[in-house]
Amino acid sequence: MFFETVNPFSGDTIKRYKYCEQNEILEAIEKAHKEFLTWEKTNYEHRSKLINNVANILVKNKDEYAQIMSMEMGKPISVSIGEVEKCAVLCKYYAEHAEGFLKPETINTDASNSFITFEPLGIIFAVMPWNFPFWQVFRYAVPALLAGNGCLLKHAPNVPECALAIERIFRDAGFPDNIFTSVFVDIPLVETIISHPSVKGVTLTGSERAGSSVASLAGKYLKKTVMELGGSDPYIILEDADMDTAVDTCVTSRLINSGQTCISAKRFIVVESRLDEFTKLFIEKMGKVEFGDPMDEKTQYGPMARRDLCDNLHRQVEDSIKLGAKCLFKGKIPDKNPAGTFYPVIVLSNVREGMPAYDEELFGPVSVIYSAKDEEDAIRIANDTPYGLGAAVFTTDTERGTRIAAKKLNAGLCFVNDFVKSDPRLPFGGINRSGYGTELSTYGIKEFVNIKTVSVK
């Protein structure tokens, strides 16, 4: 069975690929497990050296990898370069800190000696998305490998060259051939992988639907999981906010990756006294957005990754308008739109429960503005969502903002006067329908290890 990749800007077919047969998948797992039995015995010094090699390869060849990303999923080339560079930072961070994160911990008990060790589990299977095709993979693979695990990757079918490039990077850095493996897997064979006894954990970044399906299979076979799913992130603008900072930050967050990110701002909740001011400035700034060829270094915003994604976003907008939502602004898209994947910047208001724009994640350049009576009402609206990934609050009173972020907002990532972002030093993860489990920092590397108690009498 075959699949094709399409350039989201031109609409041209890039290449045709063949899905792996079941016997090929089983062979890849067996080879990975055999390699793991050796890899788990290596020391941190050796593993860290290889991860630093990965960082150097990423930096040296960042233009090449960025071109692959932009060609396959439409990310502007400058943004793609930044993504590769961020992956290199991640590698260096974990190469320096992994050994300390996983150092045995002594616990005082009535035993003569009791301590905790962190042992690798085995093969960790990853189902990864297309929107950050390098970052999402490295975010999972680097800590997993440094912990002594092996990695098996099922990447999104529209970014296969990214998957192959990443596999080559690890091999060229000196990793054993089979300790990181990419397989082209069609959905019906995902269960074959998850059910295999050598696969000890499953991590997925993607949609709520995909997460529910994969988590169900993992539960069936009792495999540890981490699920990083969608979000409908609220940004609260209070009456004492610095409006220029708030508007600039909100627009930037909403349009990162052409709005195709789980942690981008999607709902803007403004107290009544500043609503008109925010709306006017927000629309003015949104109106200056210009879309273009992802390969042009001057392009800031590219097309969406696939035509079906545009169609689904358009359905959400149109259905919401039919139910009473108001379109405050609709931007322009390029006259030349061969693949039909440029989607206009849209700003909605009067959005209520029961509308797709209220109940569902908007994965593209569509914003919703809400009016709140006061701080308490703004927090109520912000938390009125089935998701819980990121949130932000804007106020010149940082003590007030800190209190709201720490105690009032129901999300895994809460920022004050800044947009939500990932940082290798900080834990990343959501609650509710945004998933569970943690990536990054010391907490992320401990998701796929055996936290073993040793007690000696």
Buried (B, 14 or more C-beta within 10 A) or exposed (E): EEBEBBBBBBBEEBEEBEBBEEEBBBBBBBBBBBBBEEBBEEEBEEBBEBBBBBBEBBBEBBEEBBBBBBBBBBBBBBBBBBBBBBBBBBBBBBBEBBBEBBEEEEEEEEEEEBBEBBEBBBBBBBBBBBBBBBBBBBBBBBBBBBBBBBBBBBBBBBBBBBBBBBBEBBBEBEBBEBBBBBBBBEEEBBBBBBEBEBBBBBBBBBBBEBBEBBBEBBEEEEBBBBBBBBBBBBBBBBBBBBBEEBBBBBBBBBBBBBBBBBBBBBBBBBBEEBBEBBBEBBBEBBEEBEBBBBBBEEBBBBBBBBBEBBBBBBEBBEBBBEBEBEBBBBBEBEEEBEBBBBBBBBBBBBBEEEBBBBBBBBBBBBBBBBBBEEBEBBBBBBBBBEBBBBBBBBBEEEEBBBBBBEEBBBBBBBBBBEBBBBBBEEBBBBEBBBBBBBBBBBBBBBBBBEEEEEEEE
